[in-house]
Amino acid sequence: MGGKKERTEGLGRALIKQQNRKAIEAKEKGRAIHLQNRKVLESYTEINEIDAIIDKSDEASLLLSGGAASDAGSSDLLISADDAGDMTAEERRQAQKEEEALHASNLKVPRRPPWNSNMSVEELDANEKQAFLEWRRKLARLEENDMLVLTPYEKNLDIWRQLWRVLERSDLIVMVVDARDPFFYRCPDLEEYALEIDEHKRTLLLVNKADLLPFNIRKKWAEYFHQHDILFIFWSAKAASAAIEGKTLIQEPESQESDLPGLDTRIYGRDELLTRLQAEAESVVAARERPSSSSSTTSEKRRVTVGFVGYPNVGKSSTINALVGAKRTGVTSTPGKTKHFQTLIISDELVLCDCPGLVFPSFSSSRHEMVACGVLPIDRMTQHREAVQVVANRVARRELERIYNIRLPNPKPYEPQNRPPTSYELLRAYCVSRGHVASSGLPDETRAARQMLKDYIDGKLPHFELPPGTDTSDTEGEDSGSGSDEEGEPEPSSGSLPDKRELEDLEEFDSGFKGSKVVKKRENKKEGSHKQHKKPQRKKDRSWRVGNDGGDGMPAVRVFQKPAVNFAAISANGSG
């Protein structure tokens, strides 16, 4: 009996070992695939590096092996072949808007392919890569249209996977946008994708940095959101973090109230925002569970999840830290700090989920505008003048002069007197006032451009955009952020001579750094060191020159005036 029992136990242990070995092999195989595909999660919006090109070719070979290359040459886009060389700028812009409206449905967020728990790791990975490559091909066909300008967008599949997981596990999606231009950072297709995952999911627009907006501009945005049924909250992560530390940055005026009773224009605090987010998420869960729990009388209150998504550098991580009350996620001015989504437990009923920043594809904004808005890293820009020109076009001339304590050159007599300053004029004036000189002896425009762009992103330079269809005449008292001055100077006549200030501008800005204080100090220092060795020079007597009186219009004539001779005195001395 003892031998039979031992044999039975040995067989049981062998079966257990075999099962455990299979589980370990499957786990190691999945981990090997994960480690093989796992690299340093870095965001890239343009295919410039050789590694990115190799990855793209690998994805293309995967798609070709899957049999999806039969329709590689097919395209569902109609590309206009008309000659646009004879079109004016206004006509071309109108044609571009029509093309954007025609192809707006093709500008989507990549969808995660259907999956289930029975799929293997290899099958799931291959399906996601194939779906992502199909999405990339559609956008590439959009870029072939000369009438469309497609912005740089995220091309790393691993970052989009982070977004997919955040959308799937979140009950409420919070899209963080910048209050100075909310529609630049808003992605309407992301809201549609959330509804495709779950029809009960809701998307809330968290308008961050609302303290940088005047009250009447914030009121106009609130009215626009209210009219278009957009769920929104005004918020300031910087002010909330300062309030936690015992500081006060903004004081909301109590007398300013909206005309509409249901319009919420106040800037939420930390506790108010947490309560509102939890209430919205619980309403989503209640709407989802209502059909299934109609027969039951009691329902258990479970924990709700709120996911934060949006562009890089809009304040997602700062908002998370302000809500948690401590630094849990890395915060920096460089976009792309958050590499993986992070789950933070606030209480037994609320969980926050932070997603890495994503650059969504869109129309009609250039790379320079995205650098100026902080979406793309400032330190990696190669064309600094174009990015600074975006700032010069949006910030008023008088504001630039007041904030930086500089004087910009006036427009030439033949130029529009209300034009914004050029990036060359702005950078040169900033370098002259700060003494930024490169090793070559020329103005260090790159250093000045980076500082200006950081000031623009941080809010030191005031600017904001108005809601679509808003009359600009209603905001005369506010600084609309445009580069043109409302107080226009009188235009000089075509035959008038330049005044004294224009001559000084020409002398200062056209001659480079000759008027710089730094250069003058160096020259004075150099002269001062040799001043004690110089001999005193007598001033030459030029009193013998006779000026032109202008009587006959002839040039001046040099005449030698000989002193008069007193012959009487000479004769008297000679006789004596």
Secondary structure, DSSP 8 states (H G I E B T S, - for coil): -HHHHHHHHHHHHHHHHHHHHHHHHHHHHHHHHHHHH-------SS--SHHHHHHHHHHHHHHHHTT--TTTT--------S--TT--HHHHHHHHHHHHHHSGGG----------TTS-HHHHHHHHHHHHHHHHHHHHHHHT-TT--B------HHHHHHHHHHHHH-SEEEEEEETTSHHHH--HHHHHHHHHH-TT-EEEEEEE-GGGS-HHHHHHHHHHHHHTT--EEE--HHHHHHHHTT-------SS---SSTT---SB--HHHHHHHHHHHHHHHHHHHHTTTTSS-S------EEEEEEESTTSSHHHHHHHHHTS--S---SSS----S-EEEE-SSSEEEEE--------BS--HHHHHHTTSS-GGG-S-HHHHHHHHHHHS-HHHHHHHHT-------TTS-TT----HHHHHHHHHHHHT-B-TTSSB-HHHHHHHHHHHHHHTSS------TT--GGGGTTS----SS-SS------TT----HHHHHHHHHHTTTTTT-HHHHHHHHHHHHHHHTTS--------TT------SSS-------------HHHHHHHHH-
